[in-house]
Amino acid sequence: MEGERILSGAAAFAAMWRAIPALRWLGVLARFGVVERLLERAYLGFLSVRPRLQRLLK
């Protein structure tokens, strides 16, 4: 949650990064439309392989 907005996906990670001083620059960069869309695609791609990764790491 950032302000009154509930965030999900890459936007939620970007908000977390903005709250961490060492990663703030990454969160600010993620506010740019193109970067945000790329991060969202990467996040969705990760979600599709995550179950397989979890099975492999058990």
Secondary structure, 3 states (H helix, E strand, C coil): CECCECCCHHHHHHHHHHHCHHHHHHHHHCCCHHHHHHHHHHHHHHHHHHHHHHHHHC
